[in-house]
Each structure stands twice: as structure tokens, then as C-alpha cells.
Amino acid sequence: MDTEGPYIEDVIRFWNSQPCNIKHSSQQIGSRVYFDEVQTRKYFVEPHIPAFAEFGYWKDKRVLELGCGIGTDAVNFARHGADYTGIELSRESLKISQERFEVFNLKGRFIEGNVESVDDILDQEQFDLIYSFGVLHHTPDISQALKAIRRIMNNKTVFKLMVYAKNSYKSAMIEEGLDQPEAQYGCPIANTYSKEEISELLVQSGFKIKSMSQDHIFPYVIKDYKKYIYKREIWFENMPNEVFKALEKHFGWHLMINATI
């Protein structure tokens, strides 16, 4: 771990102060309509997530989500019949996920914990899927996290993860001071990885990479988006959809990997 950089306590404070996607609806937090609007907005802006997660495939199978946030993907695994467990570092996010499952009368298990020690938390437990979307780039020591994940996998477990892509449109905008990694300013850790870098980390930790792809460029005018108006920036508005999709494929912010051991 980099002892000179931010610590896990900084990450906890950040996500407790504003859980990810908590402002995806202006309705009363915790209400059914609030959760419905959060899901609609998330999958409208990030439509590649359901296809990557393959919610329906995991019916009657054991799913572990590392970093469940406020539970948008979690409820979809559970709705499709998965035996769901979620681990989350942020206590505030975890409370909302638990409340969400209660609102929709879904079954799931939730554990407050750090992905870097998931093997200690879930000693001897086995899962069919370990899923981590947009989480591992926020932990201080991703190598430690990957090794811990590897220790709770067997040769039938699938590991699906998303990390931020270094070779991406958004990363270039951040580098030029024109954007920031998260909606909330001041994220203490938001690392980016090239395909080569994340591949090396995974292989060193004992994984076999089955597929890797990029997706997701956020095209909307921020001031309008905050008002729930989906108006594209003019350079994206005038771009043919096939061109935009090609850019997402090569310069998307989300680097998505399927791996096994």
C-alpha cells in the first residue's frame, strides 16, 4: 500500500458523505418511487450495465457483489432469483441498500466491510459470481484486493469487474482540468488503468482474462442533467450514433473484464 496516499478511512468518509447515485432522483430517499427513478436514470445513462451483469443468468446461483452502493444492481440480481450477498465499505450506502430490499420485499445479505480483506470476511464461502462494478479503482491497494478475491474463488467462479480506463475520453478531460472522476468533488482515490496495466495486475493475482471491453462516454450537459434534462453537448448532439458508439468502444470510461482462475 502507498503509505503516502489517501487511506481507506478517507474513502469511507467520502462515500458516507454522499453515496454514489444518491441524487439520481429528487423523490424522498427510501421511497419506492425514489428507487424506481434511481434505477431508470442509472440504466438510461449507463445502458451497458445490464448486458455486462447478465442478471438473468445468475438465477439460483450465489452472487457476491463487492461494493453494492445503494443497491441498484443488487436488486436486479435478487429480482432474477440470485442468492445475493453484498459487501459495502460505506455504512450510509449499506443502509440504503438494505432499505431498498425491504421496500421491494427481496432477500439478500449485506455486510459492512473492506474488499481488501474479503477473504477474511467470507472465509471458506464459495460463489458462482463475484461482481464489482466501479469499485476497485477506489481502494488504496488494488493488488491486495485482487489477491483476497482470488482466495475466495474456485475454478467455476466468474469474476466480473469494471475499473476506470486510462485511455479514455473522460480521463483526457480530467487531465486537462475539464472534468472530475465523480459527480461529487474531492474523491480521494479514483485510479485509472490501461488494458495492459489491469491485465498485468489480474494475471499476477492468479486470474485468467476471458474478455475485456470498453464503454460509456457521458454526453450530457451537466447543468441540465442535474435538473433531469438529458440534453447532449453540441459536439455529441451532432454526431451520428454509430460514430458515438465507436468512440465509446475505444475511449469509454468503463473498462469491463470477465475473468476466472
C-alpha positions as CSV (number, residue, x, y, z in Angstrom):
1,M,0.0,0.0,0.0
2,D,1.1,3.5,-0.7
3,T,1.6,4.9,2.8
4,E,1.9,8.5,1.4
5,G,-1.5,8.5,-0.3
6,P,-5.1,8.5,1.0
7,Y,-6.2,5.8,3.4
8,I,-9.3,3.7,3.5
9,E,-10.8,5.9,6.1
10,D,-10.7,8.8,3.6
11,V,-12.6,6.6,1.1
12,I,-15.2,5.7,3.8
13,R,-15.7,9.4,4.7
14,F,-16.2,10.4,1.1
15,W,-18.8,7.8,0.2
16,N,-20.6,8.2,3.5
17,S,-21.0,11.9,2.8
18,Q,-22.7,11.3,-0.5
19,P,-23.4,7.7,-1.5
20,C,-22.9,7.0,-5.2
21,N,-26.0,7.8,-7.4
22,I,-28.0,9.1,-4.4
23,K,-29.0,12.1,-6.4
24,H,-30.4,10.0,-9.3
25,S,-33.9,11.0,-8.1
26,S,-35.4,14.1,-6.4
27,Q,-38.0,12.0,-4.6
28,Q,-38.0,11.1,-1.0
29,I,-35.0,8.8,-0.3
30,G,-36.1,5.4,0.6
31,S,-39.5,5.5,-1.1
32,R,-40.5,3.1,-3.9
33,V,-40.7,5.9,-6.4
34,Y,-37.2,7.1,-5.4
35,F,-35.7,3.7,-6.0
36,D,-37.5,3.3,-9.3
37,E,-36.3,6.6,-10.6
38,V,-32.7,5.9,-9.4
39,Q,-32.7,2.7,-11.5
40,T,-34.3,4.3,-14.6
41,R,-31.7,7.1,-14.6
42,K,-28.8,4.8,-13.9
43,Y,-29.5,2.4,-16.8
44,F,-30.5,5.2,-19.1
45,V,-27.1,6.8,-18.7
46,E,-25.2,3.5,-18.4
47,P,-27.2,1.1,-20.6
48,H,-24.3,-1.3,-21.0
49,I,-24.5,-2.4,-17.3
50,P,-27.4,-5.0,-17.6
51,A,-25.8,-6.7,-20.6
52,F,-22.5,-6.9,-18.7
53,A,-24.0,-8.1,-15.4
54,E,-26.3,-10.7,-17.1
55,F,-28.7,-10.5,-14.2
56,G,-31.0,-13.3,-15.6
57,Y,-28.1,-15.8,-16.0
58,W,-27.5,-16.0,-12.2
59,K,-30.9,-17.3,-11.1
60,D,-30.5,-19.8,-8.3
61,K,-26.8,-19.1,-8.2
62,R,-24.7,-17.5,-5.4
63,V,-23.7,-13.9,-6.3
64,L,-21.3,-11.7,-4.3
65,E,-21.2,-8.0,-5.1
66,L,-18.2,-6.1,-3.9
67,G,-19.2,-2.5,-3.3
68,C,-23.0,-2.7,-3.7
69,G,-23.5,1.0,-3.1
70,I,-27.2,1.9,-2.8
71,G,-28.2,-1.4,-4.4
72,T,-29.3,-0.8,-8.0
73,D,-27.5,-3.8,-9.5
74,A,-28.2,-5.7,-6.2
75,V,-32.0,-5.6,-6.5
76,N,-31.7,-6.8,-10.1
77,F,-29.6,-9.8,-9.2
78,A,-32.2,-10.6,-6.4
79,R,-35.2,-10.0,-8.7
80,H,-33.8,-12.5,-11.1
81,G,-33.5,-15.1,-8.4
82,A,-29.9,-15.0,-7.4
83,D,-28.8,-15.9,-3.8
84,Y,-27.3,-12.4,-3.2
85,T,-24.6,-11.1,-0.8
86,G,-23.4,-7.5,-0.9
87,I,-20.3,-6.1,0.8
88,E,-20.0,-2.3,1.1
89,L,-17.5,-0.1,2.8
90,S,-19.8,2.9,3.2
91,R,-22.3,2.4,6.1
92,E,-24.6,5.0,4.7
93,S,-24.8,3.3,1.3
94,L,-25.3,-0.1,3.0
95,K,-28.3,1.2,5.0
96,I,-29.9,2.4,1.8
97,S,-29.3,-0.9,0.1
98,Q,-30.9,-2.8,3.0
99,E,-33.9,-0.4,3.0
100,R,-34.2,-0.9,-0.8
101,F,-34.5,-4.7,-0.4
102,E,-37.1,-4.2,2.3
103,V,-39.2,-1.9,0.1
104,F,-39.3,-4.4,-2.7
105,N,-39.6,-7.5,-0.4
106,L,-36.4,-9.0,-1.7
107,K,-34.0,-11.4,0.1
108,G,-30.3,-10.6,0.4
109,R,-27.4,-10.5,2.9
110,F,-25.4,-7.3,3.5
111,I,-22.1,-7.0,5.2
112,E,-20.1,-3.8,6.0
113,G,-16.5,-4.5,5.1
114,N,-13.4,-3.7,3.0
115,V,-12.8,-5.5,-0.3
116,E,-9.1,-5.8,0.6
117,S,-10.0,-8.3,3.3
118,V,-12.9,-10.0,1.7
119,D,-11.3,-13.4,2.2
120,D,-11.2,-12.9,5.9
121,I,-14.8,-11.7,6.0
122,L,-16.1,-14.6,3.9
123,D,-13.8,-17.3,5.0
124,Q,-14.5,-20.6,3.2
125,E,-17.6,-19.3,1.4
126,Q,-18.0,-20.0,-2.4
127,F,-19.8,-18.1,-5.1
128,D,-20.7,-18.6,-8.7
129,L,-20.3,-14.9,-9.5
130,I,-18.1,-12.2,-7.9
131,Y,-19.2,-8.8,-9.3
132,S,-17.6,-5.5,-8.7
133,F,-18.6,-2.6,-10.9
134,G,-16.8,0.7,-10.4
135,V,-15.3,-0.2,-7.0
136,L,-11.7,-1.5,-7.2
137,H,-10.3,1.8,-8.6
138,H,-11.3,3.4,-5.3
139,T,-9.4,1.1,-3.0
140,P,-5.9,2.0,-1.7
141,D,-4.3,-1.3,-2.7
142,I,-5.9,-3.0,-5.7
143,S,-3.3,-5.8,-5.7
144,Q,-4.3,-6.7,-2.1
145,A,-7.9,-6.6,-3.1
146,L,-7.4,-8.9,-6.1
147,K,-5.4,-11.4,-4.1
148,A,-8.2,-11.5,-1.5
149,I,-10.8,-12.0,-4.1
150,R,-8.8,-14.8,-5.8
151,R,-8.7,-16.7,-2.5
152,I,-12.5,-17.0,-2.3
153,M,-12.8,-18.2,-5.9
154,N,-12.9,-21.8,-7.3
155,N,-12.4,-22.9,-10.8
156,K,-16.1,-22.4,-11.6
157,T,-16.4,-18.8,-10.2
158,V,-16.8,-16.0,-12.7
159,F,-15.3,-12.6,-11.7
160,K,-16.8,-9.6,-13.4
161,L,-15.2,-6.2,-12.7
162,M,-15.2,-2.7,-14.0
163,V,-12.4,-0.2,-13.5
164,Y,-11.9,3.3,-15.0
165,A,-10.0,3.3,-18.2
166,K,-6.8,5.4,-18.6
167,N,-7.1,5.5,-22.4
168,S,-10.5,7.3,-22.4
169,Y,-12.2,10.5,-23.3
170,K,-13.1,11.3,-19.7
171,S,-9.5,10.6,-18.5
172,A,-8.3,13.1,-21.1
173,M,-10.8,15.7,-19.9
174,I,-9.8,15.2,-16.3
175,E,-6.1,15.5,-17.2
176,E,-6.9,18.9,-18.8
177,G,-8.9,20.1,-15.8
178,L,-12.2,19.9,-17.6
179,D,-13.8,17.1,-15.7
180,Q,-13.6,15.2,-12.4
181,P,-13.9,11.4,-11.7
182,E,-17.1,11.5,-9.7
183,A,-20.1,13.7,-9.5
184,Q,-19.1,14.8,-6.0
185,Y,-15.9,16.8,-5.9
186,G,-12.9,15.5,-3.9
187,C,-12.9,11.8,-4.4
188,P,-9.7,10.7,-2.5
189,I,-8.9,7.7,-4.8
190,A,-10.0,7.2,-8.4
191,N,-7.3,5.3,-10.2
192,T,-7.3,4.6,-13.9
193,Y,-5.9,1.6,-15.7
194,S,-4.8,0.8,-19.3
195,K,-5.8,-2.6,-20.6
196,E,-2.2,-3.7,-20.2
197,E,-2.0,-2.5,-16.6
198,I,-5.2,-4.1,-15.4
199,S,-4.3,-7.3,-17.3
200,E,-0.9,-7.5,-15.5
201,L,-2.5,-6.9,-12.1
202,L,-5.0,-9.7,-12.7
203,V,-2.5,-12.2,-14.1
204,Q,-0.1,-11.5,-11.2
205,S,-3.0,-12.2,-8.8
206,G,-3.8,-15.6,-10.4
207,F,-6.6,-14.7,-12.8
208,K,-7.3,-15.7,-16.4
209,I,-8.8,-13.0,-18.5
210,K,-11.7,-14.2,-20.7
211,S,-12.8,-10.9,-22.2
212,M,-12.2,-7.1,-21.9
213,S,-14.2,-4.2,-23.4
214,Q,-14.7,-0.5,-23.1
215,D,-17.9,1.5,-23.0
216,H,-19.5,4.7,-21.7
217,I,-18.9,8.3,-22.6
218,F,-21.2,10.7,-20.7
219,P,-22.6,13.1,-23.4
220,Y,-25.0,15.3,-21.4
221,V,-24.8,19.0,-20.5
222,I,-24.1,18.9,-16.7
223,K,-26.3,21.8,-15.7
224,D,-29.3,20.4,-17.5
225,Y,-28.5,16.8,-16.3
226,K,-28.7,18.0,-12.7
227,K,-32.3,19.1,-13.5
228,Y,-33.1,15.7,-15.0
229,I,-32.9,17.1,-18.5
230,Y,-31.0,14.9,-21.0
231,K,-29.5,17.4,-23.4
232,R,-26.3,16.3,-25.2
233,E,-23.3,18.6,-25.6
234,I,-23.4,20.1,-29.0
235,W,-20.5,18.1,-30.3
236,F,-22.2,14.9,-29.3
237,E,-25.7,16.0,-30.4
238,N,-24.5,16.4,-34.0
239,M,-22.5,13.2,-34.0
240,P,-24.1,10.1,-35.8
241,N,-24.9,7.4,-33.3
242,E,-22.6,4.8,-34.9
243,V,-19.7,7.3,-34.5
244,F,-20.5,7.9,-30.9
245,K,-20.7,4.1,-30.3
246,A,-17.3,3.6,-32.0
247,L,-15.8,6.3,-29.7
248,E,-17.3,4.5,-26.6
249,K,-15.9,1.2,-27.8
250,H,-12.3,2.6,-27.9
251,F,-12.4,5.6,-25.5
252,G,-15.1,4.7,-23.0
253,W,-14.6,5.4,-19.3
254,H,-15.6,1.9,-18.2
255,L,-13.1,-0.9,-18.7
256,M,-15.0,-4.2,-18.2
257,I,-13.4,-7.6,-17.7
258,N,-14.6,-11.1,-17.3
259,A,-12.1,-13.4,-15.5
260,T,-11.7,-16.8,-14.0
261,I,-8.9,-18.6,-12.2
